[in-house]
Amino acid sequence: MRNVFLLLAIWGAVHPMYYFVTWFQAEGWDIMAMVDAWHANAATSGLVWDLTIAAVTLTIWILYEAFSSKNWLSLIAIPATFGVGLSFGLPLYLFLRARIVYKVDRHKVRDF
């Protein structure tokens, strides 16, 4: 399953970035112009808020689990989420989290 998360993280980084770079090349490298484009109408504003709320939720979850499990490496998913996007940050976090979860599961003693 970790490989699936890794592939999704790569796809989630590359595919949206293609569109961002294409937009910047056409419109100029002005981040505020892009933010304005995100709020061009009610539909895009709704999508931006949907992704923002999901990103904040993921960040809270990452922080909670990082401090609970001492999985400090998972914290890199926070700047990945806000720097690239939720489509990169979420599968990256699941990839990093699966490393810890699967390691713990392999060491469990089964009670049959």
C-alpha positions in Angstrom: 0.0 0.0 0.0 2.9 2.3 0.7 3.9 2.2 -3.0 0.3 3.3 -4.0 0.6 6.3 -1.6 4.0 7.2 -3.0 2.7 7.0 -6.6 -0.3 9.2 -5.6 2.1 11.7 -4.0 4.2 11.9 -7.1 1.2 12.3 -9.3 -0.3 14.9 -6.8 2.9 16.9 -7.1 3.5 16.7 -10.8 0.0 17.0 -12.3 -1.2 20.1 -10.6 2.2 21.8 -10.9 2.0 21.4 -14.7 -1.1 23.6 -14.6 0.3 26.1 -12.2 3.5 26.5 -14.2 1.5 26.8 -17.4 -0.6 29.5 -15.8 2.4 31.4 -14.5 4.1 31.3 -17.9 1.0 32.7 -19.6 0.0 35.2 -16.9 3.3 36.2 -15.3 4.9 35.0 -12.1 2.6 37.0 -9.8 1.2 34.9 -6.9 -1.4 37.5 -6.1 -2.8 37.3 -9.6 -3.1 33.6 -9.1 -4.9 34.1 -5.8 -7.3 36.5 -7.6 -7.9 33.8 -10.2 -8.8 31.3 -7.5 -11.6 33.6 -6.5 -12.8 34.4 -10.0 -16.3 33.1 -9.2 -18.4 31.4 -6.5 -17.5 27.9 -7.8 -13.7 28.4 -7.6 -14.0 30.2 -4.3 -15.9 27.2 -2.9 -13.3 24.8 -4.2 -10.5 26.9 -2.7 -12.3 27.0 0.7 -13.0 23.2 0.5 -9.3 22.5 -0.1 -8.2 25.0 2.5 -10.4 23.4 5.2 -9.2 19.9 4.2 -5.5 21.1 4.4 -6.0 22.6 7.8 -7.7 19.4 9.0 -4.8 17.3 7.6 -2.3 19.7 9.4 -4.1 19.2 12.7 -4.1 15.5 12.3 -0.4 15.4 11.3 0.5 17.5 14.3 -1.5 15.3 16.7 -0.1 12.1 15.4 3.5 13.4 15.1 3.5 14.4 18.8 1.6 11.2 19.8 3.8 8.8 17.9 7.0 10.8 17.7 6.9 10.4 13.9 8.7 13.7 13.3 9.4 12.9 9.6 5.7 13.1 8.9 5.9 16.8 9.6 7.3 17.4 6.1 3.8 16.7 4.8 2.7 20.1 6.2 4.9 22.3 4.0 4.2 19.9 1.1 0.5 20.5 1.6 0.7 24.3 1.7 3.6 24.6 -0.7 2.4 22.3 -3.5 -1.1 21.1 -2.6 -3.3 18.7 -0.7 -3.0 16.3 -3.6 0.7 16.0 -2.7 0.6 16.5 1.0 -2.1 13.9 1.9 -0.6 10.9 0.0 2.9 11.9 1.2 1.7 11.9 4.8 -0.1 8.5 4.3 3.1 7.1 2.8 5.2 8.3 5.7 2.6 7.2 8.3 2.3 3.7 6.7 6.0 3.2 7.4 5.3 3.5 11.1 2.0 1.7 11.1 3.2 -1.3 9.2 6.4 -1.6 11.3 4.3 -1.7 14.5 1.8 -4.2 13.0 4.6 -6.6 12.1 5.8 -6.7 15.7 2.4 -7.4 17.2 1.9 -10.8 18.8 -1.3 -12.5 17.6 -3.7 -13.8 20.3 -5.4 -16.8 18.7 
